[in-house]
């Protein structure tokens, strides 16, 4: 039987991977990167929203000091 901690670790890894990928996409300046960035943002926003609804501290899912809106700002050319 899987323990609750296993799910938490799984979710933390998904968040970490999505954040790393989103931050990597901000370095690029093409339309494909923008689309990927919005996809990562959507994934992270769903996780954050559901954590807030379920009253799970954002630190427990790896989003404690993350400004999701800042991810959508691509670096200037």
MODELLER restraints for C-alpha pairs under 7 A, 6 or more apart:
rsr = mdl.restraints
at = mdl.atoms
rsr.add(forms.Gaussian(group=physical.xy_distance, feature=features.Distance(at['CA:8:A'], at['CA:61:A']), mean=6.89, stdev=0.5))
rsr.add(forms.Gaussian(group=physical.xy_distance, feature=features.Distance(at['CA:11:A'], at['CA:61:A']), mean=6.33, stdev=0.5))
rsr.add(forms.Gaussian(group=physical.xy_distance, feature=features.Distance(at['CA:12:A'], at['CA:61:A']), mean=5.00, stdev=0.5))
rsr.add(forms.Gaussian(group=physical.xy_distance, feature=features.Distance(at['CA:12:A'], at['CA:62:A']), mean=5.62, stdev=0.5))
rsr.add(forms.Gaussian(group=physical.xy_distance, feature=features.Distance(at['CA:15:A'], at['CA:44:A']), mean=6.67, stdev=0.5))
rsr.add(forms.Gaussian(group=physical.xy_distance, feature=features.Distance(at['CA:15:A'], at['CA:62:A']), mean=6.35, stdev=0.5))
rsr.add(forms.Gaussian(group=physical.xy_distance, feature=features.Distance(at['CA:16:A'], at['CA:62:A']), mean=6.93, stdev=0.5))
rsr.add(forms.Gaussian(group=physical.xy_distance, feature=features.Distance(at['CA:18:A'], at['CA:40:A']), mean=5.75, stdev=0.5))
rsr.add(forms.Gaussian(group=physical.xy_distance, feature=features.Distance(at['CA:22:A'], at['CA:37:A']), mean=5.37, stdev=0.5))
rsr.add(forms.Gaussian(group=physical.xy_distance, feature=features.Distance(at['CA:22:A'], at['CA:40:A']), mean=5.85, stdev=0.5))
rsr.add(forms.Gaussian(group=physical.xy_distance, feature=features.Distance(at['CA:22:A'], at['CA:71:A']), mean=6.80, stdev=0.5))
rsr.add(forms.Gaussian(group=physical.xy_distance, feature=features.Distance(at['CA:23:A'], at['CA:71:A']), mean=6.72, stdev=0.5))
rsr.add(forms.Gaussian(group=physical.xy_distance, feature=features.Distance(at['CA:25:A'], at['CA:33:A']), mean=5.50, stdev=0.5))
rsr.add(forms.Gaussian(group=physical.xy_distance, feature=features.Distance(at['CA:25:A'], at['CA:37:A']), mean=6.08, stdev=0.5))
rsr.add(forms.Gaussian(group=physical.xy_distance, feature=features.Distance(at['CA:26:A'], at['CA:74:A']), mean=4.93, stdev=0.5))
rsr.add(forms.Gaussian(group=physical.xy_distance, feature=features.Distance(at['CA:26:A'], at['CA:75:A']), mean=6.24, stdev=0.5))
rsr.add(forms.Gaussian(group=physical.xy_distance, feature=features.Distance(at['CA:27:A'], at['CA:75:A']), mean=6.42, stdev=0.5))
rsr.add(forms.Gaussian(group=physical.xy_distance, feature=features.Distance(at['CA:37:A'], at['CA:72:A']), mean=6.82, stdev=0.5))
rsr.add(forms.Gaussian(group=physical.xy_distance, feature=features.Distance(at['CA:41:A'], at['CA:68:A']), mean=6.70, stdev=0.5))
rsr.add(forms.Gaussian(group=physical.xy_distance, feature=features.Distance(at['CA:51:A'], at['CA:57:A']), mean=6.91, stdev=0.5))
rsr.add(forms.Gaussian(group=physical.xy_distance, feature=features.Distance(at['CA:51:A'], at['CA:58:A']), mean=6.65, stdev=0.5))
rsr.add(forms.Gaussian(group=physical.xy_distance, feature=features.Distance(at['CA:58:A'], at['CA:64:A']), mean=4.71, stdev=0.5))
